[in-house]
Amino acid sequence: MPFFSTHLAPSSPPHVIAATEDFAVIAKPAHLLIHPTRPDGQFTLLEWLRNHYPNREVSLVNRLDRETTGLVLAALNPEAASVLGQMTMRREIRKEYLVLVKGCPEMAEAIIDMPIGRMGLDETNPVHVRQCVRDDGAPAQTEYRVLSSSGGYSLLRVKTMTGRLHQIRVHLSSIGTPVVGDKIYGPDPALYLKFIAEGWTPELEQVLSLNHHALHAYSMSFSWQGETLRWSYPLPDDLADFIIAHMSSAESLLLG
């Protein structure tokens, strides 16, 4: 079956990097939808998993935005789904992200503790899914640490203590360091509508640099049956190449 999304296809299919009788850890490429959002026939990671494990009851434990790359956890039976779901609610499944942002945060490491809610459509916001920091929003905390900063960019390691929609992207944009390639929370949310209407164009590439936002779920860990398990997955090639080309200070982190 084909892999596709609005105007851009994943550069590679997903693949399983680890599996047991109870769960699988999958590396997800950019531009692959996690699960169906409308009955339009778009191929999703969940469908791929059900094809890959035809005799198992597959369910997703965590989710990533369509453009986010990295690790996704799937349960392979109802019992594991229940246990892993409870672990998720207790924040016992630990995830870390590598994020490339424009600019450099004022503090080398900090916890962004600001509530998040839907922005709402008006003359300043043409994108209905757009979230924002607002006093009446849901509590949200994001921890970051600057790993490297040069060439007008910074590479951050990020953890979340809550799981709000678009949380990392909203929080980093709110402190003046938007995620590179972000069509909604980057330079202008109208770029997202332009992308939906026209696809990926040279004009968008000039403004956004990457055709997906530079947010990568690079590690995951949790305890299972008395053993602490941890997996990591490298940055996608296009993001790694961009960092090497634009950030001399980060090259040793990626190549060393």
SULHU-V989818 format. One record per residue. RES is the residue in one small letter. PHI is phi in radians with two decimals (NA if undefined). PSI is psi as a letter, one per 30 degrees, with the letter a starting at -180 (NA if undefined). OMEGA is omega in radians with two decimals (NA if undefined). Layout:
{{RES,PHI,PSI,OMEGA} {RES,PHI,PSI,OMEGA}}
This chain:
{{m,NA,k,-3.10} {p,-1.33,l,3.00} {f,-1.83,k,3.12} {f,-2.73,l,3.01} {s,-2.53,a,-3.09} {t,-1.06,j,3.00} {h,1.29,f,-3.13} {l,-2.33,k,3.12} {a,-1.82,l,3.05} {p,-1.02,k,3.14} {s,-1.28,f,3.13} {s,-2.71,l,3.06} {p,-1.30,l,3.01} {p,-1.19,l,3.02} {h,-2.64,l,-3.12} {v,-1.42,k,3.11} {i,-1.76,f,3.08} {a,-2.82,k,3.13} {a,-2.73,k,2.99} {t,-2.24,a,3.05} {e,-1.19,f,-3.02} {d,-1.82,f,-3.05} {f,-2.68,l,3.05} {a,-2.35,k,3.05} {v,-1.91,k,-3.00} {i,-2.07,k,3.00} {a,-1.61,j,-3.09} {k,-1.77,k,3.05} {p,-1.43,l,3.03} {a,-1.18,l,3.05} {h,1.21,g,3.02} {l,-2.03,j,3.12} {l,-1.19,k,-3.11} {i,-1.26,e,-3.11} {h,-2.54,l,-3.09} {p,-1.07,k,3.05} {t,-1.95,f,3.08} {r,-2.76,l,-3.08} {p,-1.40,i,-3.10} {d,-1.98,g,3.04} {g,1.45,g,3.14} {q,-1.17,k,3.14} {f,-1.26,k,-3.04} {t,-2.22,l,3.08} {l,-1.10,e,3.14} {l,-1.08,e,3.10} {e,-1.13,e,3.10} {w,-1.05,e,3.14} {l,-1.13,e,3.14} {r,-1.18,e,3.02} {n,-1.26,e,-3.10} {h,-1.26,e,3.12} {y,-2.13,i,-2.99} {p,-1.15,f,-3.09} {n,-1.87,g,-3.12} {r,-2.08,l,3.06} {e,-1.63,j,-3.02} {v,-1.53,k,3.00} {s,-2.52,k,-3.12} {l,-1.49,k,3.13} {v,-1.62,e,3.06} {n,-2.24,l,-3.08} {r,-2.26,l,3.04} {l,-2.20,k,3.03} {d,-1.04,l,-3.10} {r,-0.90,e,-3.05} {e,-1.53,f,-3.13} {t,-1.30,k,3.12} {t,-1.81,l,3.00} {g,2.07,a,-2.88} {l,-1.51,k,3.07} {v,-2.22,k,3.14} {l,-1.87,k,3.11} {a,-2.21,k,3.03} {a,-1.50,k,-3.08} {l,-1.94,g,3.03} {n,-2.75,l,-3.06} {p,-1.08,e,-3.13} {e,-1.13,e,3.11} {a,-1.13,e,3.12} {a,-1.05,e,3.14} {s,-1.14,e,-3.11} {v,-1.14,e,-3.12} {l,-1.16,e,3.07} {g,-1.12,e,3.10} {q,-1.15,e,3.10} {m,-1.11,e,3.10} {t,-1.10,e,3.14} {m,-1.11,e,3.12} {r,-1.53,g,3.13} {r,1.06,h,-3.13} {e,-1.63,f,3.03} {i,-1.72,j,-3.00} {r,-1.63,k,-3.13} {k,-2.24,k,3.06} {e,-2.24,k,-3.08} {y,-2.17,k,2.90} {l,-1.84,k,-3.04} {v,-2.35,k,3.04} {l,-1.72,k,-3.12} {v,-2.12,l,3.04} {k,-1.48,k,-3.12} {g,1.53,a,-3.13} {c,-2.45,k,3.10} {p,-1.04,l,3.13} {e,-1.10,e,3.14} {m,-1.85,k,-3.11} {a,-1.18,f,3.03} {e,-2.66,k,-3.08} {a,-2.94,l,2.97} {i,-1.92,k,3.06} {i,-1.50,j,-3.08} {d,-2.07,i,-3.10} {m,-2.49,k,-3.11} {p,-1.19,l,-3.08} {i,-2.19,k,3.06} {g,-2.64,l,-3.14} {r,-1.20,k,-3.11} {m,-1.30,e,-3.09} {g,1.58,k,-3.12} {l,-1.34,k,2.99} {d,-2.79,a,-3.07} {e,-1.16,f,3.13} {t,-1.67,f,-3.09} {n,-2.38,j,-3.12} {p,-1.58,g,-3.02} {v,-1.96,j,-2.98} {h,-1.21,f,-3.12} {v,-1.50,f,-3.04} {r,-1.16,k,3.10} {q,-1.81,l,3.11} {c,-2.73,l,2.99} {v,-1.34,k,3.13} {r,-2.63,k,-3.03} {d,-1.06,e,-3.10} {d,-1.65,g,3.13} {g,-1.42,a,3.11} {a,-1.40,k,3.12} {p,-0.98,k,-3.12} {a,-2.63,k,3.13} {q,-2.31,k,3.13} {t,-2.26,k,3.11} {e,-1.81,k,3.10} {y,-2.35,l,3.02} {r,-2.47,k,3.11} {v,-1.35,k,3.09} {l,-1.54,e,-3.11} {s,-2.82,k,3.13} {s,-2.57,k,3.08} {s,-2.99,l,3.07} {g,1.11,g,-3.13} {g,1.50,g,-3.14} {y,-2.27,l,3.04} {s,-2.37,k,3.04} {l,-1.80,k,-3.07} {l,-2.00,k,2.89} {r,-1.79,k,-2.98} {v,-2.26,k,2.99} {k,-2.22,k,3.08} {t,-2.02,k,3.07} {m,-1.74,f,3.06} {t,-2.35,l,-3.05} {g,-2.27,h,-3.14} {r,-1.41,l,3.12} {l,-1.02,k,3.10} {h,1.04,g,-2.96} {q,-0.97,e,-3.09} {i,-1.07,e,-3.10} {r,-1.14,e,3.14} {v,-1.14,e,-3.08} {h,-1.12,e,-3.11} {l,-1.19,e,3.06} {s,-1.14,e,-3.08} {s,-1.17,f,3.11} {i,-1.74,g,3.03} {g,1.54,g,3.13} {t,-2.25,i,-3.10} {p,-1.17,l,3.10} {v,-1.16,k,3.12} {v,-1.05,k,3.11} {g,1.46,g,-3.08} {d,-1.36,j,-3.07} {k,-1.36,f,-3.09} {i,-1.76,e,-3.04} {y,-1.87,g,3.12} {g,-1.59,b,-3.01} {p,-1.07,e,-3.03} {d,-2.81,k,-3.14} {p,-1.09,f,3.09} {a,-1.13,f,3.09} {l,-1.10,e,3.11} {y,-1.12,e,3.13} {l,-1.16,e,3.09} {k,-1.13,e,3.10} {f,-1.12,e,3.12} {i,-1.08,e,-3.07} {a,-1.37,e,-2.97} {e,-2.07,f,-3.05} {g,1.44,a,-3.11} {w,-1.36,k,-3.05} {t,-2.11,l,3.06} {p,-1.01,e,3.13} {e,-1.14,e,3.10} {l,-1.16,e,3.13} {e,-1.08,e,3.14} {q,-1.12,e,-3.11} {v,-1.48,e,-2.97} {l,-1.72,f,3.11} {s,1.30,e,-3.13} {l,-2.05,k,-3.13} {n,-1.46,g,3.00} {h,-2.48,l,-3.14} {h,-1.22,k,-2.98} {a,-1.52,i,-3.13} {l,-2.16,k,-3.00} {h,-2.29,k,3.08} {a,-1.41,j,-2.91} {y,-1.65,f,3.12} {s,-2.52,l,3.12} {m,-2.58,k,3.10} {s,-2.62,k,3.04} {f,-2.92,l,3.12} {s,-1.66,k,-3.12} {w,-2.48,k,3.13} {q,0.92,h,3.06} {g,1.44,g,-3.11} {e,-2.10,k,3.07} {t,-1.52,k,-3.08} {l,-1.96,k,3.12} {r,-2.55,k,3.08} {w,-2.31,l,3.02} {s,-2.44,l,-3.10} {y,-2.52,k,-3.03} {p,-1.21,l,3.09} {l,-1.04,k,3.03} {p,-1.09,l,-3.02} {d,-1.01,e,-3.07} {d,-1.15,e,3.12} {l,-1.25,e,3.10} {a,-1.07,e,3.13} {d,-1.11,e,3.13} {f,-1.11,e,-3.14} {i,-1.10,e,3.14} {i,-1.09,e,-3.11} {a,-1.28,f,-3.01} {h,-1.99,f,-3.07} {m,-2.31,j,-3.13} {s,-1.08,e,-3.09} {s,-1.28,f,-3.08} {a,-1.69,f,-3.04} {e,-1.04,e,-3.12} {s,-1.16,f,3.11} {l,-1.15,e,-3.07} {l,-1.47,e,-3.05} {l,-1.73,f,-3.08} {g,-1.67,NA,NA}}
